[in-house]
Every structure is written in C-alpha cells, then in structure tokens.
C-alpha cells in the first residue's frame, strides 16, 4: 500500500487505502503506532474489501498541528472523522482499534453511529488504571517523535465513560491472554497492584466492556498486549465475521 496525505484542518495525516468493496475497515493503532502494526492481521483476512490504515498526528509521516498541547481522546476521534471525510470513503465503516486506539474507536462509534457497520476492540486500554496507581499517569505520550502529541487522561475519562453503551451493530472485544501480566518485569510503575491483581483487573475490564456494549467477548491464545501481531488470526476472524454481517444486512 502506498501512503497518501490528507488535510484534516491545517495539517496532513498519512493514510494507506487498499482494496475495494464495502464495508470499509478502518484500523486505529495503539500509542505511537502507524498502520504497519496491523500487517499480520490484514494478511490473515479472508475477505476482500476496502481497508484504511493511518498514522495519527505526530506519528510516522503525519504532520503535527500548530497547537501541540495535550489533547483528549475525543479530539483524536474527531481527527479520524475529518480524515474519513477527506478520503471521500462513503462507508459504512468497521472500526478496529488497539489499546488507546480502541478508546478512540469507542468514542467515534458513540459520536457517529449512523455509518457504523461494526466495532472490534483489541485489548482496549483500561483508562482508569492510569489514575488508580500510586503515581497516576495524567498524560500519555502518543509516540516518541520530538513533535509527538500527548493525551490528557483526566479530560478523556468522561469521554470514554459517555461512549460506553449498547451498540446497534455487531461488535467484538478481544482481551489479551490470561496471565500475560504475570510476565511483566517491572512492577514499580503499577504499584500498589500485584501482578496477579493487574491480570485479574485487565480481564475483568475487557469482560465488562463487552457486556456494556453487548459485544462478543474473546480472549487471545498467544502473546501479549499486541494481539494483532501475536495472535492475528483471532483479530482477522472477528473482522471477517463483521464484514459478512454487514453485507448480509
């Protein structure tokens, strides 16, 4: 796929569009990742349809806006909305989000449900965990480029909470494998929790999110947080099922 840049309001984002057909599958990466993080999952798809991967502002070949202050996850969802308008892709859209990209997808789905065909959340971040540790993480960097943007966790919490609702389209919540937190080598940033408590909390968060959305809940079999790389088949199968469902509707 060849990247193209699209103006999203005074700055440009790099996006790659491939394939053809409906629905359009939109991949929303985790912190600091561009579209290549989805390569293994895309290769495992059996469906042929339109695919879009992109890099958020300050990542990869995407530009950074003049205002580089920490933004909310809702602002990233609005950025994606402008990108889709700039590409002239009509939808409907199946959104696939990993980690904080899952939260962006969740907010997008709540704000613009009219053209949503499905939602796949891949080990979506437990944003409250950032605030419940001994030294709360109030700002999350989106990558390591010198001009990277960051997310205001406190400003994003309410946006996420307001976005959790039963969806009118098929959705899937995929959790990383049970006990993957037990392999963490540095517990210090996550105190006062033990590794076992972190693992239990993470699984509980994913299961509760699925219940609140009315989504199918799955648990990966291999690897760690980056399920789309470590266990790409479970992600690809979920996307394929939503594509089939959208076409049947």
RATASUL-V936298 format. One record per helix or strand of 2 or more residues. SS is the DSSP state (a for helix, b for strand). FROM is the first residue (numbers start at 1). LEN is the number of residues. Records with the same first field share a line. If there is no record, write none. Layout:
SS: FROM-LEN ; FROM-LEN
//
This chain:
b: 3-5 ; 12-7 ; 24-5 ; 50-5 ; 93-6 ; 116-7 ; 139-4 ; 149-4 ; 171-5 ; 216-4
a: 35-9 ; 73-15 ; 100-12 ; 113-3 ; 129-4 ; 153-11 ; 180-4 ; 188-3 ; 195-19 ; 227-4 ; 232-17
//
